[in-house]
Amino acid sequence: MLDHHRLRPAPLPARPTDSEVRTAEPRVRVGDAERDRVIDQLADHHAAGRLTLAEFEERMTAASTARTGADLAVLTADLPSPPAPPPRSPARPVIRRLQLDPAVRTYLAVMALLWLIWLVTGAGYPWPIWPMLGWGIGVAGKHRRDPARPVP
């Protein structure tokens, strides 16, 4: 059966970069996100020493009250464009290790040791089952009572 009738979600629009904010339509009104982006740019330029504190404060005030793209473009026109972000390397798969409670780790280690002793001593009657059951019920009961325990 062909799956061409299934609806596919529309791709999300790309977030505009800082350089796109500069070249935005000059007469189009801007929102808080664009103002904040320009203020972040100005802060970076101030941190790099390209703007004095007085210039930064003046431009930041103007950016917070800007209404159009032209108002924002004037504030960064004499400053260099921010460098392009470095290319991202392909994400490696995250290897997630099993996080066990210390009580469970101790229980498992002792049980492994008891079964090893049983195996080395002739593997007759499986006596490690009794401490395994007794202690295991206690460990399981503790985790059942407190499922929201913090992971160490």
C-alpha positions in Angstrom: 0.0 0.0 0.0 1.3 3.4 -0.9 1.7 5.9 1.9 1.4 9.0 -0.3 -1.9 10.1 1.3 -0.4 10.6 4.8 -0.1 14.2 5.9 3.4 15.4 6.5 4.1 18.3 8.8 5.2 21.5 7.1 8.9 22.3 7.7 9.5 24.9 10.3 10.7 28.3 9.0 14.3 28.9 9.5 15.1 31.4 12.3 16.6 34.6 10.8 20.2 35.1 11.3 21.8 38.4 12.5 22.7 39.4 9.0 19.1 38.8 7.9 17.9 41.2 10.5 20.1 43.9 8.9 18.7 43.2 5.4 15.1 42.9 6.6 12.5 45.1 4.9 13.2 48.6 6.1 9.6 49.6 6.4 8.4 46.3 8.1 7.7 46.5 11.8 9.9 44.4 14.0 9.1 42.5 17.1 10.7 41.8 20.4 12.8 38.9 19.0 14.4 41.1 16.4 15.1 43.9 19.0 16.6 41.4 21.4 18.8 40.0 18.7 20.2 43.4 17.8 20.7 44.2 21.5 22.7 40.9 21.9 24.8 42.0 18.9 25.4 45.4 20.4 26.4 43.7 23.7 28.9 41.5 21.8 30.4 44.5 20.1 30.6 46.4 23.4 32.4 43.3 25.0 34.8 43.3 22.0 35.6 47.0 22.7 34.0 48.4 19.5 31.5 50.4 21.5 32.0 52.6 24.6 29.6 52.2 27.4 27.8 55.4 26.5 27.4 54.3 22.9 26.2 50.9 23.9 23.6 52.3 26.3 22.4 54.8 23.7 22.1 52.2 20.9 20.5 49.7 23.3 17.8 52.2 24.2 17.2 53.0 20.6 17.0 49.3 19.8 14.4 48.6 22.5 12.2 51.4 21.1 12.8 50.6 17.4 9.7 50.1 15.3 11.0 49.1 11.9 13.8 47.1 10.3 15.4 50.4 9.2 15.5 51.6 12.8 17.5 48.5 13.8 19.7 48.5 10.7 21.0 52.0 11.5 22.2 50.8 14.9 24.5 48.1 13.5 25.4 49.6 10.1 28.9 50.8 11.2 29.7 47.5 13.0 31.2 44.4 11.4 29.0 41.4 10.8 29.2 38.6 13.4 31.3 35.7 12.3 29.5 32.7 10.9 29.1 29.9 13.4 31.5 27.0 12.8 30.0 24.0 10.9 28.5 21.5 13.2 29.9 18.0 13.2 27.4 15.2 12.8 25.9 14.3 16.1 27.2 11.1 17.6 24.7 8.8 19.1 24.3 9.3 22.8 25.3 6.2 24.7 23.2 6.0 27.7 24.4 3.9 30.6 22.0 2.2 33.0 21.9 4.2 36.2 21.4 1.9 39.2 20.7 2.8 42.8 23.7 2.0 45.1 21.5 -0.5 47.0 20.7 -2.3 43.8 24.3 -2.4 42.7 25.3 -3.8 46.1 22.6 -6.4 45.9 23.6 -7.5 42.4 27.3 -7.7 43.4 26.6 -9.8 46.4 24.2 -12.1 44.5 26.8 -12.6 41.8 29.4 -13.5 44.5 27.0 -16.0 46.2 26.2 -17.7 42.9 29.9 -17.9 42.1 30.6 -19.5 45.5 27.8 -22.0 44.8 29.2 -22.8 41.4 32.8 -23.3 42.7 31.7 -25.5 45.6 30.0 -28.1 43.4 26.8 -26.6 42.2 24.6 -28.8 44.4 21.5 -27.5 46.1 20.9 -23.9 44.8 21.0 -22.3 48.3 21.8 -18.7 47.0 18.1 -18.5 45.9 17.1 -17.9 49.6 19.2 -14.8 50.3 18.4 -13.7 46.7 14.7 -13.8 47.4 14.8 -12.4 50.9 17.1 -9.4 50.1 15.5 -8.9 46.7 12.0 -8.5 48.1 13.4 -5.7 50.4 15.2 -3.9 47.6 12.2 -4.1 45.3 9.9 -2.9 48.1 12.1 0.1 48.7 12.0 1.1 45.1 8.2 0.5 44.8 7.6 2.8 47.8 9.9 5.6 46.5 9.7 5.7 42.7 10.7 9.3 42.5 14.1 8.7 44.2 16.9 10.9 42.9 19.4 9.2 40.6 23.0 9.4 42.0 
